[in-house]
Amino acid sequence: MATNVASGAHNFKVVLLGEGCVGKTSLLLRYIEDKFNDKHLTTLQATFLNKRLNINGKRINLSIWDTAGQEKFHALGPIYYRNSNGAILVYDITDEDSFGKVKNWVKELKKMLGSDIVLTIAGNKIDLEHERTVPLEEAESYANMVGAKHFYTSAKLNQGVEDLFLDLTKEMLNKSEQTSQMDVSRTSQVLVVDDELTPVQTSCCSGSKSN
């Protein structure tokens, strides 16, 4: 989960999930290195890359995990998305089946991590808009229903990629700061309750001793 280290930096773990061939690795390479490879890049199990950001004077370290989309690696998913602060669920707008797989991942993440994780859905390959099979309204409606932001991206044309990762990072930062405030508030309440209860318990015990 997110931690504030002594240096004041926020550390966030992000996981990329989706069917094989939807362009997860291409999105990551475009974001981190501003590169695009026309050849299909197959990820074996998982790899991760780091990215450092500065948002409103706050330093952020992103550890972005790119997971294999092949069905045989699906069972390994929990190993990689455990303790994740954010997830980007990628589908290919020309492949309806890949959108269905996104729905499966959302169910799995919500079951495992509940509301602790920030979800973002990316409809990739908008450079192939003329081949679209996933209706725009359906995708955005589904994202709203599960509380996720929806972005359209093209790693090839470098469209929407920066906005996708930046928005997710801001959402994770907000959630982290809200959680920290709640933890401070809960700690304060517990201390007050303890201080009030302690003398009552003592007088009760001393009273029973005198009898």
Residue, then its C-alpha position, 0 to 999 in steps of 0.5 A: m500500500a501507499t507509504n510516506v517514507a522519511s523523504g516525504a515521497h508517496n509510493f504507489k503500486v499500480v497493476l496493468l490487467g487485461e487480455g493478451c494483445v490488448g496493448k498493456t505493454s505498449l501503453l506502459l512503454r509509451y508512458i515510461e519511455d515514449k516508445f512504440n513497437d509495431k510488433h506484438l510484445t508478449t509479457l511472460q508472467a510480469t514485469f514492472l517499471n518505475k516512474r517518478l512524478n511531482i504533483n503540486g509539490k508532492r513527490i510520487n514514486l509509481s511502481i507499475w506492474d505489467t502482467a501477462g494476459q494469457e489465460k494460463f497466467h491468470a491464476l498468478g494474478p493475485i500475486y501481482y495485484r496484492n497490495s496494489n493502490g491502483a489498477i488499469l484494466v485494458y481492453d481493445i475497442t475492436d475486441e468485445d471479448s477483451f472487454g468481457k475479460v475486464k469485467n471479470w478482473v473488476k469482480e476479482l479486484k473488488k472481491m480481493l481488495g474492496s474499495d482500497i484500490v482505485l480502478t481505471i478502465a482503458g479502451n485502447k487502440i482508438d487508432l482503429e476506431h473504424e473497427r470498433t466492436v465495443p459500443l462507447e456508451e456501454a463501456e462508459s456506462y459500465a465504468n460508472m457503474v463500478g466506480a471507475k474512470h474510463f479513458y480512450t487511448s492509443a499507444k501507437l498515436n500517443q493519445g490519452v496515455e499521459d492523462l490516463f496515468l496522471d488521473l489515476t495517480k491523482e486519485m490514488l494520492n487523494k485516497s491516500e491522504q483521506t485514509s491518513q486523515m481518517d487514521v489520525s482521527r481514529t487514533s485521536q478518538v481511541l486515545v480520548v476514550d482510553d483516557e476517560l475509561t481509565p479513571v472509571q475502571t480504577s475507582c471501580c476496582s478500588g471501590s470493590k476492594s474496600n468492600 
